[in-house]
Amino acid sequence: ENTTKVLVWTIVAIFALVAITTGIQWNRRFLGVTGISFFRDLTDANGLDPSAVKPIVGGMAAALGINMVFLYPYSLLNKKWGKAHKELAYFDLISGMMIPFFLATGFMVLAVANTIGPEEGVTGAVTRNIKDIVPVVGPTIGGLFGGDAMGDRIALMIIGLGMMSVGFTSIIMHMLACGFIGCEMFGYAHDSRARFWFSLIPAVGVYGVTMKAFPWQAAITASSLNAPLLPITVLCFLVLLNNKKFMGDARPEGGKRILWNVGLGTAIVVMSIAAYFGLTTNWATLMNNLKPAEAETALLAPADAEDEWADLERMADPDRVESLVRHQAMGTDFEFTLVGSRERLDQPQLTQAAGRAFEAISALEAKISRWQPDSDTSRANRDAAAGPVAIGDELFETLAVSRAIYDQTEGAFDVTVGPLIAFWREHGAGQVSAEMLAPILARVGLDKVEIDAGAKSVYFNQPGVALDFGGIGKGLALDHAATFLKNQGIPAGMIHGGTSTVIAWGRSANGGEGWRVSIRHPLKEDAPPVTTVPLRDAALSTSGVQILAAERGGGYASHIYDPRTGLPAEGVLSATAIAPTGAESDALSTAFFVMGRDGTEDYCRAHPEVRAIMLLADSGPETPVWINFPDRVTAV
């Protein structure tokens, strides 16, 4: 208990320091870590967005709820306090729990709003890297402790200490609660050895993030199951409050009893709603993390801070500012490198813009991902074979782009290929006959999907058809993000998803040539890049073979299948497409892998705005084939 109190007051002190050094603006507290005013949410014509208030409500519930509901009664029992100590108990509750947690939560919100949060009145973004606070707080602390460099180090240390305290208090509270409740459920004394073993139950969360062999997704599921406990507990309080046999003369009567019942009833409703959203969100997260990762040929990121070109550029342009921000969505990592200036677009503003662009990516994922149970794609996959299903703009746009590329590539790119992938995942390297493939191919083909532009609906004219936008989703998400960032006036940037699809625009660190993107060796992870190309005002995507683990015989295998034949695509080690948009490059890299060299050359002749780089099995991974590159000649 003493350790918890020390950690809690450490959290208060750390975030109070950050809030004070950046200037306290109390009105910004209501923006919260999401950057969206609670009041604006509640009065928004579109209704309350649960994702906007969930971090704050969830944090307060964890901090106050677990303590007050589970630990506080046992604390009173341990002190042997009864009715005669009621005033002492109230004082202990208010001074020991409510005040420090209120202060901790309040200062945390202020600190984030003052540093990585948005401007007042602007819908902001969730920033996932707490270190983004450092560049804002560091100079202030550096003024007191020996310069900006020292200030940054101290800022990182104290913020890290604060976040460590947050984590420790959470796990300690969970452990104490499990220890007490386990003893209560099974009749063991609270000072017995059993309490120690029960308190280790939350350690599943530690295993989940440290042991590769452990199914860490179980920690997400376990966390989700905690959500309904608070409303259930308050419901029990409500029943006991009205039980004369239990409460005796202490049971409230008259208007006081009505107020207690209304208050507890309201709490039950609010907590139940929060529990519902917590369960559904965590379930969607679990499903997203359980989905198989795509095997991708990775691309190198843009020139980093150690690159000599980047250093020379900064020397020539001291006003230049870069911000590197990361985000996870669609089962992969997105990374944005954005360029601004110290006068107009400084690092916090670039970080804020990136966060809002990430919101656009997450919003698109929520609509088109088949791993999100409530997405338009999931609804279509469930119901569109029975009749037309109304869809939103996001899925309609995705289907329209997918249909155009499907037609242009004569079916080499197909977003209905999911049943085929599932078939091969089940059969592996076993013998597969045409008879086995026939029923699968009957469910594959975008020609089986009817799109009604007027009604904005979709209908599957064949049972068993399913949409999966894994081959185009990241590119389309990057298009949405790039459009937003350019509209914000960001002059240059390079953004990529999973290092397999990248969009670049504007002036890079090496001047007018473009951002440098290197294509890695498809068969050797530690080999030097096969080639490097400049990219500017365009998108680039790569699809490649999958390197087999040693226990599977080494070598490589194609994880990309030809939707027209049902067989794995052969003859290509990697296919890179450079196109005007991320959606086109993402889809075309897959199509080119399926079409091979001849089909890719035919396509690029008909579409001069598209270029390709291919590594073929017969010519070897070190001999790129350049298509639609006038200044490059491929040896034959």
C-alpha positions as CSV (number, residue, x, y, z in Angstrom):
1,E,0.0,0.0,0.0
2,N,2.8,2.4,0.8
3,T,4.6,1.6,-2.4
4,T,1.4,2.3,-4.4
5,K,1.0,5.7,-2.6
6,V,4.6,6.6,-3.4
7,L,4.2,5.7,-7.1
8,V,0.9,7.6,-7.3
9,W,2.4,10.8,-5.9
10,T,5.4,10.3,-8.3
11,I,2.9,10.3,-11.2
12,V,1.3,13.5,-9.8
13,A,4.7,15.2,-9.4
14,I,6.1,14.2,-12.9
15,F,3.1,15.2,-14.9
16,A,2.6,18.4,-12.7
17,L,6.2,19.3,-13.7
18,V,5.5,18.8,-17.4
19,A,2.2,20.7,-17.2
20,I,3.8,23.6,-15.2
21,T,6.9,23.9,-17.4
22,T,4.7,24.1,-20.6
23,G,2.2,26.5,-19.1
24,I,-1.1,25.5,-17.5
25,Q,-4.2,26.3,-19.6
26,W,-7.0,24.8,-17.5
27,N,-9.5,25.1,-20.3
28,R,-7.4,22.7,-22.4
29,R,-7.8,20.0,-19.8
30,F,-11.2,19.1,-21.4
31,L,-9.5,18.4,-24.7
32,G,-8.1,15.3,-23.2
33,V,-5.4,13.0,-24.7
34,T,-7.6,12.6,-27.8
35,G,-7.7,16.3,-28.5
36,I,-11.5,16.3,-28.7
37,S,-13.6,18.3,-26.2
38,F,-15.9,16.2,-24.1
39,F,-18.6,18.9,-24.4
40,R,-18.3,19.0,-28.2
41,D,-18.6,15.2,-28.3
42,L,-21.8,15.3,-26.2
43,T,-23.4,18.0,-28.3
44,D,-22.1,16.8,-31.7
45,A,-25.0,16.3,-34.2
46,N,-23.4,13.0,-35.2
47,G,-23.6,11.7,-31.6
48,L,-21.0,10.8,-29.1
49,D,-17.8,9.1,-30.4
50,P,-16.9,6.6,-27.7
51,S,-13.2,6.5,-28.9
52,A,-12.8,10.1,-28.0
53,V,-13.6,9.7,-24.3
54,K,-12.5,6.2,-23.8
55,P,-8.9,6.8,-22.8
56,I,-9.8,9.3,-20.1
57,V,-12.8,7.3,-18.8
58,G,-10.9,4.1,-19.0
59,G,-7.9,5.5,-17.1
60,M,-10.1,7.0,-14.3
61,A,-12.0,3.7,-14.0
62,A,-8.8,1.7,-13.7
63,A,-7.3,4.2,-11.2
64,L,-10.4,4.8,-9.0
65,G,-12.6,1.9,-9.7
66,I,-10.2,-0.9,-8.9
67,N,-9.1,0.8,-5.7
68,M,-12.5,1.8,-4.4
69,V,-14.4,-1.2,-5.4
70,F,-12.0,-4.0,-4.7
71,L,-9.0,-2.9,-2.6
72,Y,-10.5,-0.3,-0.3
73,P,-12.9,-2.6,1.6
74,Y,-10.0,-5.0,2.3
75,S,-7.9,-2.1,3.4
76,L,-10.5,-1.2,6.0
77,L,-10.7,-4.8,7.2
78,N,-7.0,-5.0,7.5
79,K,-7.0,-1.9,9.7
80,K,-9.9,-3.4,11.7
81,W,-12.0,-0.2,11.1
82,G,-15.8,-0.4,11.5
83,K,-18.7,1.9,11.9
84,A,-17.0,3.9,14.6
85,H,-14.2,4.8,12.1
86,K,-16.5,6.1,9.4
87,E,-15.1,9.6,9.3
88,L,-11.6,8.3,9.3
89,A,-12.4,6.0,6.5
90,Y,-13.9,8.9,4.4
91,F,-10.8,11.0,5.1
92,D,-8.5,8.1,4.1
93,L,-10.5,7.5,0.9
94,I,-10.5,11.1,-0.2
95,S,-6.9,12.0,0.8
96,G,-5.3,8.7,-0.1
97,M,-7.1,7.8,-3.3
98,M,-9.4,10.3,-4.8
99,I,-7.3,13.5,-4.6
100,P,-4.0,12.0,-5.8
101,F,-5.6,10.1,-8.7
102,F,-7.7,13.2,-9.6
103,L,-4.5,15.3,-9.7
104,A,-2.6,12.6,-11.6
105,T,-5.2,12.3,-14.2
106,G,-5.7,16.0,-14.5
107,F,-2.0,16.8,-14.8
108,M,-1.5,14.0,-17.3
109,V,-4.3,15.4,-19.5
110,L,-2.8,18.9,-19.2
111,A,0.7,17.7,-20.0
112,V,-0.3,15.9,-23.1
113,A,-2.6,18.7,-24.3
114,N,0.2,21.2,-23.8
115,T,2.8,19.2,-25.7
116,I,1.6,16.6,-28.2
117,G,-2.1,17.6,-28.2
118,P,-3.8,19.7,-30.9
119,E,-4.6,23.4,-30.9
120,E,-7.7,24.3,-29.0
121,G,-10.8,23.7,-31.1
122,V,-9.1,21.4,-33.5
123,T,-9.9,17.7,-33.6
124,G,-6.7,16.1,-32.6
125,A,-5.0,12.7,-32.7
126,V,-3.9,9.9,-30.4
127,T,-0.1,10.0,-30.2
128,R,1.3,6.6,-29.3
129,N,4.9,7.6,-28.6
130,I,5.2,9.4,-25.2
131,K,8.7,10.5,-26.2
132,D,7.1,13.1,-28.5
133,I,6.7,15.2,-25.3
134,V,10.5,15.5,-24.9
135,P,11.2,18.1,-27.6
136,V,8.7,20.4,-26.1
137,V,9.6,20.0,-22.4
138,G,13.4,19.6,-22.9
139,P,14.3,23.2,-23.7
140,T,12.4,24.4,-20.6
141,I,14.2,22.0,-18.3
142,G,17.5,22.6,-20.2
143,G,17.3,26.2,-19.2
144,L,17.5,25.2,-15.6
145,F,19.9,22.2,-16.0
146,G,22.7,23.0,-18.5
147,G,21.4,23.3,-22.0
148,D,19.0,21.6,-24.5
149,A,20.8,18.3,-24.7
150,M,20.9,17.8,-20.9
151,G,17.3,19.1,-20.8
152,D,16.2,16.4,-23.3
153,R,17.9,13.7,-21.3
154,I,16.3,14.8,-18.0
155,A,12.9,15.2,-19.7
156,L,13.1,11.7,-21.1
157,M,14.2,10.3,-17.7
158,I,11.4,11.9,-15.7
159,I,8.7,11.1,-18.2
160,G,9.9,7.6,-18.3
161,L,9.8,7.5,-14.5
162,G,6.2,8.7,-14.6
163,M,5.1,6.2,-17.2
164,M,6.9,3.4,-15.3
165,S,5.0,4.5,-12.2
166,V,1.7,4.3,-14.2
167,G,2.5,0.7,-15.2
168,F,3.6,-0.3,-11.7
169,T,0.6,1.0,-10.0
170,S,-1.7,-0.7,-12.5
171,I,0.0,-4.1,-12.1
172,I,0.2,-3.8,-8.3
173,M,-3.4,-2.9,-8.0
174,H,-4.4,-5.9,-10.2
175,M,-2.2,-8.2,-8.1
176,L,-3.6,-7.0,-4.8
177,A,-7.2,-7.3,-6.1
178,C,-6.6,-10.9,-7.3
179,G,-4.9,-11.9,-4.1
180,F,-7.8,-10.6,-1.9
181,I,-10.6,-11.9,-4.1
182,G,-9.0,-15.3,-4.6
183,C,-8.8,-15.8,-0.9
184,E,-12.4,-14.6,-0.5
185,M,-13.7,-16.9,-3.2
186,F,-12.0,-20.1,-1.9
187,G,-12.1,-19.4,1.8
188,Y,-8.4,-18.9,2.5
189,A,-7.2,-16.5,5.2
190,H,-6.0,-13.2,3.8
191,D,-2.6,-13.5,5.4
192,S,-2.0,-17.1,4.0
193,R,0.4,-18.2,1.3
194,A,-2.6,-18.6,-1.0
195,R,-2.9,-14.8,-1.3
196,F,0.6,-14.7,-2.7
197,W,-0.2,-17.2,-5.4
198,F,-3.5,-15.6,-6.3
199,S,-1.7,-12.3,-6.7
200,L,0.4,-13.8,-9.5
201,I,-2.6,-14.2,-11.8
202,P,-2.1,-10.9,-13.6
203,A,1.4,-12.0,-14.5
204,V,-0.1,-13.4,-17.7
205,G,0.1,-9.8,-19.0
206,V,3.9,-9.9,-18.4
207,Y,4.4,-13.2,-20.2
208,G,2.3,-11.9,-23.1
209,V,4.7,-9.1,-23.9
210,T,8.0,-10.9,-23.1
211,M,7.7,-14.5,-24.4
212,K,7.5,-15.1,-28.1
213,A,6.1,-18.6,-27.7
214,F,3.3,-17.3,-25.4
215,P,0.0,-16.3,-27.1
216,W,0.3,-12.7,-25.9
217,Q,-3.2,-12.0,-27.4
218,A,-4.5,-13.7,-24.3
219,A,-3.6,-10.7,-22.3
220,I,-5.9,-8.5,-24.5
221,T,-8.8,-11.0,-24.0
222,A,-8.2,-11.1,-20.2
223,S,-8.1,-7.3,-20.0
224,S,-11.4,-7.2,-21.9
225,L,-13.1,-9.5,-19.5
226,N,-12.4,-7.1,-16.6
227,A,-14.6,-4.5,-18.2
228,P,-18.0,-5.8,-17.0
229,L,-16.8,-6.3,-13.4
230,L,-17.4,-2.7,-12.4
231,P,-21.1,-2.5,-13.4
232,I,-21.7,-5.9,-11.9
233,T,-20.1,-4.8,-8.6
234,V,-22.1,-1.6,-8.5
235,L,-25.2,-3.6,-9.1
236,C,-24.4,-5.7,-6.1
237,F,-23.9,-2.5,-4.1
238,L,-27.4,-1.4,-5.3
239,V,-29.0,-4.6,-4.1
240,L,-27.3,-4.6,-0.7
241,L,-28.1,-0.9,-0.2
242,N,-31.8,-1.7,-0.5
243,N,-31.6,-4.9,1.7
244,K,-32.9,-4.1,5.1
245,K,-31.6,-7.4,6.6
246,F,-28.0,-6.4,5.5
247,M,-28.1,-2.6,6.1
248,G,-30.3,-2.6,9.2
249,D,-30.8,1.0,10.5
250,A,-28.1,2.3,8.2
251,R,-30.3,1.8,5.1
252,P,-31.2,5.2,3.6
253,E,-34.8,6.1,3.5
254,G,-37.0,8.6,1.7
255,G,-35.5,11.1,-0.7
256,K,-32.0,10.0,0.4
257,R,-32.7,6.5,-0.7
258,I,-34.1,7.7,-4.1
259,L,-30.9,9.7,-4.7
260,W,-28.7,6.8,-3.9
261,N,-30.6,4.5,-6.2
262,V,-30.6,7.0,-9.0
263,G,-26.9,7.6,-8.6
264,L,-26.0,4.0,-8.5
265,G,-28.4,3.1,-11.4
266,T,-26.8,5.9,-13.6
267,A,-23.4,4.5,-12.7
268,I,-24.4,1.0,-13.8
269,V,-25.7,2.3,-17.1
270,V,-22.6,4.4,-17.9
271,M,-20.2,1.6,-16.8
272,S,-22.1,-1.0,-18.9
273,I,-21.9,1.2,-22.0
274,A,-18.1,1.7,-21.3
275,A,-17.8,-2.1,-20.8
276,Y,-19.5,-2.8,-24.1
277,F,-17.3,-0.5,-26.1
278,G,-14.2,-1.9,-24.2
279,L,-15.1,-5.5,-25.0
280,T,-15.9,-4.8,-28.7
281,T,-12.9,-2.7,-29.3
282,N,-10.5,-5.2,-27.6
283,W,-12.1,-8.0,-29.5
284,A,-11.5,-6.2,-32.8
285,T,-7.9,-5.6,-31.7
286,L,-7.5,-9.2,-30.9
287,M,-8.9,-10.3,-34.2
288,N,-6.6,-7.8,-36.0
289,N,-3.5,-9.1,-34.2
290,L,-4.4,-12.7,-34.8
291,K,-4.7,-12.3,-38.6
292,P,-1.8,-13.8,-40.5
293,A,0.9,-11.3,-41.3
294,E,1.6,-10.7,-45.0
295,A,4.9,-11.9,-46.3
296,E,6.5,-8.7,-47.8
297,T,9.6,-7.7,-49.5
298,A,10.7,-4.8,-47.3
299,L,11.8,-1.5,-48.5
300,L,14.4,0.6,-46.8
301,A,13.1,3.8,-45.1
302,P,14.2,7.2,-46.3
303,A,17.7,8.5,-45.5
304,D,18.0,8.7,-41.8
305,A,19.8,11.2,-39.5
306,E,23.1,9.4,-40.0
307,D,23.0,9.6,-43.8
308,E,25.6,12.1,-45.2
309,W,23.1,13.5,-47.7
310,A,20.7,14.3,-44.9
311,D,23.4,16.0,-42.9
312,L,24.5,18.1,-45.9
313,E,20.9,19.1,-46.5
314,R,20.5,20.3,-42.9
315,M,23.7,22.2,-43.1
316,A,22.5,24.0,-46.2
317,D,19.1,24.6,-44.8
318,P,19.2,25.2,-41.0
319,D,15.5,26.1,-40.9
320,R,14.6,22.5,-42.0
321,V,12.7,20.4,-39.5
322,E,11.9,16.7,-39.8
323,S,9.6,14.6,-37.7
324,L,9.5,10.8,-37.6
325,V,6.2,9.3,-36.3
326,R,5.1,5.7,-36.1
327,H,1.6,4.1,-35.8
328,Q,0.2,0.6,-35.9
329,A,-2.8,-0.3,-38.0
330,M,-3.9,-2.9,-40.5
331,G,-1.7,-5.5,-38.9
332,T,1.5,-3.5,-39.7
333,D,3.6,-0.5,-38.7
334,F,3.1,2.8,-40.5
335,E,6.0,5.3,-40.4
336,F,5.8,9.0,-41.5
337,T,8.9,11.2,-42.1
338,L,7.6,14.8,-42.6
339,V,9.5,17.9,-43.5
340,G,8.7,21.4,-42.2
341,S,10.4,24.5,-41.0
342,R,11.2,26.1,-37.6
343,E,9.1,29.1,-38.4
344,R,6.0,27.6,-39.8
345,L,5.7,23.9,-39.4
346,D,7.8,22.9,-36.4
347,Q,8.2,19.4,-35.0
348,P,5.2,19.4,-32.6
349,Q,3.0,20.6,-35.5
350,L,4.3,17.9,-37.8
351,T,3.7,15.3,-35.1
352,Q,0.2,16.6,-34.6
353,A,-0.5,16.5,-38.3
354,A,0.8,12.9,-38.5
355,G,-1.4,11.9,-35.7
356,R,-4.5,13.2,-37.4
357,A,-3.4,11.5,-40.6
358,F,-3.2,8.3,-38.6
359,E,-6.7,8.9,-37.5
360,A,-7.7,8.8,-41.2
361,I,-5.9,5.5,-41.6
362,S,-7.7,4.0,-38.6
363,A,-11.0,5.3,-39.8
364,L,-10.5,3.6,-43.1
365,E,-9.4,0.4,-41.5
366,A,-12.6,0.4,-39.4
367,K,-14.7,0.5,-42.5
368,I,-12.9,-1.9,-44.9
369,S,-11.0,-4.4,-42.8
370,R,-12.5,-7.9,-42.8
371,W,-10.9,-8.3,-39.4
372,Q,-13.2,-5.7,-37.9
373,P,-16.5,-7.4,-37.1
374,D,-18.6,-4.3,-37.6
375,S,-16.9,-3.0,-40.8
376,D,-18.8,-2.7,-44.1
377,T,-16.6,-5.4,-45.5
378,S,-17.5,-7.9,-42.7
379,R,-21.2,-7.1,-43.2
380,A,-20.9,-7.6,-46.9
381,N,-19.1,-10.9,-46.5
382,R,-21.8,-12.1,-44.1
383,D,-24.9,-10.9,-46.0
384,A,-24.2,-9.8,-49.6
385,A,-24.9,-13.3,-51.0
386,A,-28.4,-13.1,-49.7
387,G,-29.2,-9.7,-51.2
388,P,-27.8,-6.2,-51.8
389,V,-26.0,-4.7,-48.8
390,A,-25.7,-0.9,-48.4
391,I,-22.1,0.3,-48.0
392,G,-20.4,3.5,-47.1
393,D,-18.2,5.7,-49.2
394,E,-15.0,4.1,-48.0
395,L,-15.9,0.6,-49.1
396,F,-17.4,1.9,-52.3
397,E,-14.2,3.8,-53.2
398,T,-12.1,0.7,-52.4
399,L,-14.2,-1.5,-54.5
400,A,-14.2,1.0,-57.4
401,V,-10.4,1.2,-57.5
402,S,-10.1,-2.6,-57.1
403,R,-12.6,-3.2,-60.0
404,A,-10.7,-0.9,-62.3
405,I,-7.4,-2.6,-61.6
406,Y,-9.0,-6.0,-61.9
407,D,-10.3,-5.1,-65.3
408,Q,-7.0,-3.6,-66.5
409,T,-5.0,-6.6,-65.3
410,E,-7.5,-9.1,-66.7
411,G,-8.1,-10.6,-63.3
412,A,-4.5,-10.8,-62.1
413,F,-5.4,-8.6,-59.2
414,D,-8.5,-9.8,-57.3
415,V,-9.8,-8.8,-53.9
416,T,-11.9,-12.0,-53.7
417,V,-8.8,-14.2,-53.6
418,G,-9.3,-14.9,-49.9
419,P,-10.8,-18.4,-50.2
420,L,-7.9,-19.4,-52.4
421,I,-5.3,-18.2,-49.9
422,A,-7.2,-20.1,-47.1
423,F,-7.2,-23.3,-49.3
424,W,-3.4,-23.2,-49.8
425,R,-2.8,-22.3,-46.2
426,E,-4.6,-25.5,-45.3
427,H,-3.0,-27.8,-47.9
428,G,0.5,-26.3,-47.7
429,A,2.9,-28.2,-50.0
430,G,0.6,-31.2,-50.4
431,Q,-0.7,-32.5,-53.7
432,V,-3.4,-30.3,-55.2
433,S,-5.5,-31.3,-58.2
434,A,-7.7,-29.3,-60.6
435,E,-10.7,-31.1,-59.1
436,M,-9.8,-29.8,-55.6
437,L,-9.3,-26.2,-56.9
438,A,-12.5,-26.1,-59.0
439,P,-15.0,-25.4,-56.1
440,I,-12.6,-22.8,-54.7
441,L,-12.2,-21.0,-58.0
442,A,-16.0,-20.9,-58.3
443,R,-16.0,-18.5,-55.4
444,V,-13.1,-16.3,-56.7
445,G,-13.5,-13.5,-59.1
446,L,-14.5,-9.8,-58.8
447,D,-17.0,-10.4,-61.6
448,K,-19.1,-12.2,-59.0
449,V,-19.4,-8.9,-57.1
450,E,-22.1,-6.6,-58.4
451,I,-21.7,-2.9,-57.4
452,D,-24.7,-0.6,-57.6
453,A,-23.3,3.0,-57.8
454,G,-26.7,4.6,-57.5
455,A,-27.8,2.7,-54.4
456,K,-24.2,2.4,-53.1
457,S,-24.8,-1.3,-52.4
458,V,-22.9,-4.5,-53.1
459,Y,-24.3,-8.0,-54.0
460,F,-22.5,-11.3,-54.4
461,N,-24.1,-13.4,-57.2
462,Q,-22.3,-16.5,-55.9
463,P,-22.4,-17.9,-52.3
464,G,-19.1,-18.1,-50.6
465,V,-17.5,-15.0,-52.1
466,A,-15.6,-12.9,-49.6
467,L,-13.8,-9.5,-49.9
468,D,-10.2,-9.1,-48.6
469,F,-8.4,-5.8,-49.3
470,G,-5.0,-6.9,-47.9
471,G,-3.5,-6.3,-51.4
472,I,-4.7,-2.7,-51.7
473,G,-5.7,-1.5,-48.3
474,K,-2.3,-0.1,-47.1
475,G,-1.9,1.8,-50.4
476,L,-5.3,3.3,-50.2
477,A,-4.8,4.3,-46.5
478,L,-1.5,6.0,-47.4
479,D,-3.4,7.9,-50.2
480,H,-5.8,9.2,-47.6
481,A,-3.0,10.2,-45.2
482,A,-0.9,11.8,-48.0
483,T,-3.9,13.9,-49.2
484,F,-4.6,15.1,-45.7
485,L,-0.9,16.0,-45.0
486,K,-0.6,17.9,-48.3
487,N,-3.7,19.8,-47.6
488,Q,-2.2,20.8,-44.3
489,G,0.6,22.5,-46.2
490,I,3.3,20.0,-45.4
491,P,5.8,20.6,-48.3
492,A,7.6,17.2,-48.3
493,G,7.3,13.8,-46.8
494,M,7.8,10.1,-47.1
495,I,5.2,7.8,-45.6
496,H,5.1,4.0,-45.7
497,G,3.1,1.1,-44.4
498,G,4.9,-2.1,-43.4
499,T,7.9,-0.9,-45.6
500,S,6.2,-2.5,-48.6
501,T,4.2,0.5,-49.8
502,V,5.6,4.0,-49.8
503,I,4.4,7.5,-50.9
504,A,6.9,10.4,-51.3
505,W,6.4,14.0,-52.3
506,G,8.3,17.2,-52.3
507,R,12.0,17.9,-51.7
508,S,13.9,15.2,-49.8
509,A,17.1,15.3,-47.9
510,N,19.1,14.8,-51.1
511,G,17.6,17.7,-53.0
512,G,15.5,17.6,-56.1
513,E,16.2,14.0,-57.2
514,G,13.7,12.5,-54.8
515,W,13.5,10.4,-51.7
516,R,15.8,7.4,-52.0
517,V,14.0,4.0,-51.6
518,S,16.1,0.8,-51.6
519,I,14.7,-2.6,-52.6
520,R,16.1,-5.3,-50.4
521,H,17.3,-8.7,-51.6
522,P,14.3,-11.0,-51.8
523,L,16.2,-14.1,-50.6
524,K,18.7,-12.8,-48.1
525,E,17.6,-10.6,-45.3
526,D,21.2,-9.5,-44.5
527,A,22.3,-8.8,-48.1
528,P,22.9,-5.3,-49.4
529,P,20.0,-3.7,-51.3
530,V,19.5,-4.9,-54.9
531,T,19.0,-1.4,-56.2
532,T,17.9,2.1,-55.1
533,V,15.5,4.4,-56.9
534,P,14.6,8.0,-56.4
535,L,10.9,8.6,-55.6
536,R,9.1,11.9,-55.8
537,D,5.4,12.7,-56.1
538,A,4.6,9.1,-56.6
539,A,4.0,5.8,-54.8
540,L,6.0,2.6,-54.8
541,S,5.1,-0.9,-53.7
542,T,6.9,-4.3,-53.7
543,S,5.6,-7.8,-53.5
544,G,8.0,-10.7,-53.1
545,V,8.5,-14.3,-52.4
546,Q,8.4,-15.7,-48.8
547,I,11.6,-16.9,-47.4
548,L,11.1,-20.3,-45.8
549,A,12.3,-21.1,-42.3
550,A,15.1,-23.7,-41.9
551,E,12.6,-26.2,-40.5
552,R,10.7,-25.9,-43.8
553,G,13.7,-26.6,-45.9
554,G,15.0,-23.1,-46.4
555,G,14.7,-21.6,-49.8
556,Y,11.6,-19.6,-50.8
557,A,8.0,-20.1,-51.8
558,S,5.4,-17.9,-53.5
559,H,2.6,-16.8,-51.1
560,I,0.9,-15.0,-54.0
561,Y,-1.6,-17.0,-56.1
562,D,-2.9,-16.5,-59.5
563,P,-6.7,-15.9,-59.1
564,R,-7.3,-17.1,-62.6
565,T,-5.7,-20.6,-62.2
566,G,-5.7,-21.0,-58.5
567,L,-2.0,-21.9,-58.6
568,P,1.0,-20.1,-56.9
569,A,2.6,-17.5,-59.1
570,E,6.0,-18.7,-60.4
571,G,9.0,-17.2,-62.1
572,V,9.1,-13.9,-60.2
573,L,11.1,-13.2,-57.0
574,S,9.9,-9.7,-56.5
575,A,7.8,-7.2,-58.4
576,T,7.9,-3.4,-57.7
577,A,5.3,-1.0,-59.1
578,I,5.7,2.8,-59.2
579,A,2.4,4.5,-59.9
580,P,0.7,7.9,-59.2
581,T,-1.2,6.6,-56.2
582,G,-0.6,4.2,-53.3
583,A,-3.6,2.1,-54.1
584,E,-2.5,1.6,-57.7
585,S,1.1,0.7,-56.7
586,D,0.0,-1.6,-53.9
587,A,-2.4,-3.5,-56.2
588,L,-0.2,-3.5,-59.3
589,S,2.8,-4.9,-57.4
590,T,0.7,-8.0,-56.7
591,A,-0.7,-8.1,-60.2
592,F,2.8,-7.8,-61.8
593,F,4.0,-10.7,-59.6
594,V,1.2,-12.8,-61.1
595,M,1.5,-11.5,-64.7
596,G,5.3,-12.0,-65.0
597,R,7.6,-10.0,-67.2
598,D,5.7,-10.2,-70.4
599,G,2.3,-9.2,-68.9
600,T,3.9,-6.4,-66.9
601,E,5.6,-5.0,-70.0
602,D,2.3,-5.1,-71.9
603,Y,0.6,-3.3,-69.0
604,C,3.2,-0.6,-68.7
605,R,3.2,0.1,-72.5
606,A,-0.6,0.8,-72.2
607,H,0.0,2.9,-69.0
608,P,3.1,5.0,-69.5
609,E,2.6,6.7,-66.0
610,V,3.4,3.3,-64.4
611,R,6.9,1.8,-64.0
612,A,8.1,-1.5,-62.8
613,I,11.2,-3.2,-61.4
614,M,11.2,-7.0,-61.4
615,L,13.6,-9.6,-60.1
616,L,13.1,-12.9,-61.9
617,A,14.0,-16.4,-61.0
618,D,15.8,-17.2,-64.3
619,S,18.0,-14.1,-64.3
620,G,18.7,-14.1,-60.5
621,P,17.8,-11.6,-57.7
622,E,20.8,-9.3,-58.5
623,T,19.7,-8.5,-62.0
624,P,16.8,-6.0,-62.0
625,V,14.5,-5.8,-65.0
626,W,13.6,-2.1,-65.6
627,I,10.3,-1.4,-67.3
628,N,9.3,2.1,-68.5
629,F,12.6,3.5,-67.3
630,P,14.0,5.3,-70.5
631,D,17.4,5.9,-68.9
632,R,17.8,2.2,-67.8
633,V,18.6,-0.7,-70.1
634,T,18.1,-4.2,-69.0
635,A,20.6,-6.7,-70.2
636,V,19.0,-9.6,-72.0
